[in-house]
Amino acid sequence: MKPDVLNSLFLRSYRDARQRFLSLTQERGLSVTTHDLGVPGRDGEALAMDVTWDGPVDASHVLLTTSGVHGVEGFCGSGVQCGLLASGVELLKDAPDTAIVHVHAVNPYGFSHWRRVNEDNIDLNRNFVDFDQPLPQKPDYAALHALLLPMQWPPSEANEFAMRAMLTEWGPRRAQLAVTGGQHGHADGLFYGGLKASWSNRVFRSVLRQFTVHCQQLAWIDIHTGLGPYGVGERIFACNDGGESLTRARRWWGEGVTSVTTGSSNSIPMTGPIQMAVDAECPRVKYTGICLEFGTVPSAQMHWALRADQWLALHPGALPAQAKQIKADLLAAFYPDSDDWRQRVWAQSLEACAQGILGLQSDD
């Protein structure tokens, strides 16, 4: 895809990205279901989760795409969804009884405000837990919390030395789980899973129920950024069943599909990922899914940007110049301003979606 066309799809504000998504659905004559969040965006705009259906309304085979589960990562996912809308007729021409459902901006607040979390500081991929059961305790995170988010920013050398010493003692795997696995004990902390189902959680579950009424086979590609080598889209297995479903995912998307449970992924097992909703809301559907995770910057830089952004949220009186730099660093960590990166994202996303549609046909 030519850079000028690509740049018309991959935009740099939620308001513009949403408008482009909606205008493309209108051009295609597709209907949109809009779920309003009811709080203002960064520029005072309305915030919403928008859903469109491309293909036969009673299709038994459905490819689902989701963007913006982690707000600021939505710039990438929205660009992909806009490209897919422009290519929808071509994608589905040899796929009878198949539709594509795009859920745009699962977390519109974080998308608009350049935050990974939602309006309640909740990481949505740690929020899809059973809140009727005791929530997991995370003592490792509790031990790190004050070091991750010190009173001053940048942190002191003593703070960083103490944190590195603790993480080194634990080793890479335990350290990564401690920081990013999800926690429910510090509402002002990082990777917070919340104490109840968030607005996005509730609305997305209703979307799943509504759009899988006729569905027998569901392929789901959930688009993320921030982990792995620059511009490389890791295909991470995203189902509960690691047996038949993993075999099917690798048949559709290649043997390179990784798994968080075996340690082959750049990601780790987390509490309450959004895919947990499938079993509860559409248990009769044969489901196969991946997270498509595009690398941006080195992990240390990405985590530094997340810590800084959370510190800023806790210190709204920070100097304007510092606040501006923190937000710019966060955006750069999850959405590189590079034609080369966007081109790689688009090519790999289009391939993955075409493979998902083909997989739905072959596994009928």
N, C-alpha and C positions, 0 to 999 in steps of 0.2 A: 504494500500500500504506500502511495506517495506521501512524503512528509506533510504536505499541506492538507491532504485529506485526513491523515492521522491526527494532526493537530486540531482539526475541526471536531474530532470525536473525544479526544483526551484533553479535558479542560482543567482549569485551576481554581475554580470556585464551585461550591455545591450548587449555588443558584444557577450558574451557567450549565453545569453538568445535568442537573435535573431538567432544565428547559430543553436541552438538546435531546435527552431521552424522550421527553414528552412530544417534542416536535416530530421525531422520527416515527413514533407510534402513530401520530396523526397522519403523517405522509403515507404510512402503510395501511391506514384505515383500521388500525387495531384499537380495541377498547382498553381502557386503563382503570384499574381499581385503586383508589387513593385512600391511604390511612393517615390522617393528620395527627401529628404528635401534639400539637397545641401549645408549643413554646416557640419563641422566635429564634431564627438563625443568626449567624455572625453578622450579616448585613440587614437584619430585620425581616428576612424572607420567611415564608411559611416552610415548615419542615414536615416531610411525609415519607412513608414507605409506599412506593408505587409498584404496582404489579400489572404486567401485561401478558397476554396469551397470544402466541403466534402459531397458528395451525388449526386443525379441526377441534371444535369445542368438546367433542366426545372422544378424543384420542385416548387409546389405551396405553400408548407409549409416550412418555414425557421426559424431556431434558429440562432440568431446572438449573438456572444460574442465579447466583446471589452475589451482590456487591455490598461493600461497606459494613460487614459485620463488625469489623474494627474500623470505625468511622473514617479516619484519614486515609485508610487503605482503599476507600471507595473511589478515589479518583482513577485508579487503575481499573477496578472492576466496572465502573460506569463506562469508561472508554471502550472496554471490551464489549459490554452489552450494547452500546450504541453501534459498534461495528457489526455485531451479530444481527441487530435489527435491520441494518442496511443490507445485510447478506441473507436475511431469513428465507426469502423465496428460493434462493439457490441452495441453501443448506437442506431444505426440506423437499426438494423436487423429486428425489428418488426414495422418499421415506413416507410411505402411506401410513395412515393411522398414527401419526406422530406429531407432537406439538412441542414448542419451546416456551417455557414460562420464565420470564425475567423478573426477579424481585430486586428492585433498585433501591439502594440505601436502607439496608436493614437497620442501621444505626444512623439516622439522618442528623442527629445532634452532633455526634463526633465528626461526621463528614463535614458539616458546615463550619464547626468551630475548630477544625484542625486538631482533633483529639482522637485518641484510639478508643477511649471509653465513651459511655453514654452520658446522659444528663444527670445521672446519679453516681457517676464515677464507677460504673459497673462495666467490666469486661464481659461482653456477651458470650464469649466462648468459655466462660467459667460460670455462667448463669443458668444453664439448662440442666439443673440437678433436681432431684426429688426433694422439695422443701418440706415434705411430710416426714422425712427421715432426718436423723441427726446429721448436721453438716460436718464435713471432714475438718479435723483439727490440723493446723499447719505450724507446729512449733519452730521449725527451721525458719519459716518466713518471719515469725514473730521475733526471733533473735536478730534478724537482719533489718527489720523495718526502720528503726531509727538511723541506721547507717545508710540505708538506701535513700532516705529522705531527710537529710540533716536540716538544721535550722537555717544555715547559710548556703548560698550557691554562687560559685562552684564550691564543692566540699573542701574541707581542709585536707592537707596531706595525711594528718593523723587519722582522720575519718576513713580515707581510702585505704590506708595501710591496714587498719583494723578489719575492714570489710574483706580485703583481699586475703588476709591471713585466715579468716574464717572460711571463705570459699575454697581456698587451697586445701585446707585441712579436710573439707568434705569431699573433694574430688569433683570433676566436671559434671558428672551426671546428677549427683545429689545437689550440687550447687544450682544447676539449671532448673531442676524440679523445685527447689526451695524458692527461687526468685519468680519463676514464670508459671509454675504449675497451677496456680490459683489458690486464693485464700478467702475466708469469709469472716475473719476476725478484726480486720482493720479497714473500716469504710473509707478512710482517707489514704489508703495505701495503693500499691501497684497490684495489678492482676486481681482485683477485688471481684468476687463472684456474687455479692449481694446476699440479702436475707430473704428475698422473695422474688418471684418471677417479674422481670422488668416489662415495661411497655412493649419493647421490641420482641421479647420472648412470647408474650401473650398474642400479639398481633401475628407474628410469624406462624405460630401454631394454627391460628385460624386460617391463614393463607394456605397452609399445607392441607388442612381438612377440605377447604373449598375447592382447591385445584387438583385434588387427587380422587375426586368422586368416581371418575371412569377409569382412572389409571390402574394398570396392572403391573407395568414395569417403569421404574423411576431411575433415571440417571441424573446425578447432581454434581455440578462443578461449582465449588465455593471458592471465590477468588480472593487471594490475600497477597500481601507484600511484606518484606522486611527480613526474611531469613534466607540464607544461602548465598551462593555466588551471584554476582551482578548479572541481571538479565536472564537468569536461568529459572525456568518454571519447574520446581519440584512437584511431582504428582504424589501426594500423600494420601494413602488409603484412609477413607473417612466413613467407615461403617463399624457397627458393634461386632458383627460376625467376622472373625478373622479366617474362616475356613472357605466355604463355597464363595462368599462374596469377594474375598481377596483374590481367589483364583480367577473369578469373572472380571474383576477390575484389571488384573494384569493381562487378561486376554484382550480386553478392550483398549487399554491405554499403555500396554507394554510391560515387559518384565521389570522395567525400572521403577514401577510404582513402589514407594517406600512405606514403611510402617513405624509408627511411634512406639508400638509395644515391643518390637524386636530391636529397636535402637538403630535402625537403618535410616531414619529420617533426621533432618536438622531440627525438627520439632520434637516435643516430648508429650507423654500422656498428660492430659489436663482435666481438671474437674469441670464437668458440664459443658462440653462443646455443643454447638447448635445442632449437630447431626443427631443428638440424642432425642430430638423431637419426632423423628420419623417413626420409631417403634411405637410411640404413644399415640400419634395422631393418624397414622395410616399403616397399621400393622399388617394388613393383607397385601400390601404392595411389595413386589420384589425390588429391592433397593440396591443400587450400586453407586458409590460416590467417591469423589476425591476432592481434596483441597488442592488448588493450583497456587502454589506459593512462590512468588517471584522475588529473587534476591535483589538487594539494593546496595547497602553499605555493609562494612564489617559489623559483626554482632556487637562488639564492644561499643562502637559508635551509635548503633541503634539503641542499645540499652541506656547509654548516656543521655540520648535525646529524650527517651521516655521518662527517665528520672527527672530531668530538667523540667519537662512539661508538667509532671505531677507536682514538683516543687512550686512551679509558677501558679498552678491551680490553688495551692495552699497559701500562696503569698501574692494576692492580687495587687498589693501595693508596690510590687517590684518596679524598678525604674523602667520607663517605656522602652528605652533602647535595649535593655536586657531582655524584656518580654518579647520584643520584636525578633530578636536574634534566636531566642529559644523556640518560638513558633516556626521560624524559617528553617531551623535545624531539624525540627520534627518533620516538617513537610518533606525536606530533602531526604530524610531517613526512610520514608515510606513511599515517596513519589518523585524519583529523580527527574530533573528537568532536562531530558535528553531524548532527541529523536531516535537515537540508536536503541535506547532502553525501551521506548514505546513500541518500536518496530519489532523487537524481539518478543515483547509481551503479546502483541497482536498476533504474530505468526504462530506462536505456541498455543495461544488460547483458541484460535480458529481451528488448529489441528486437533486439539483436545475435544472441542465440541463436535467436530465432524466425526471423530472416533467414537464419541459417546452415542451419537445418532446411529452410526453404523452398528455399534454394539447392541443397541436396542433392537435393531432388525435381525441381527444374526442370532440373538439369544431368545427369539420369540418362542 
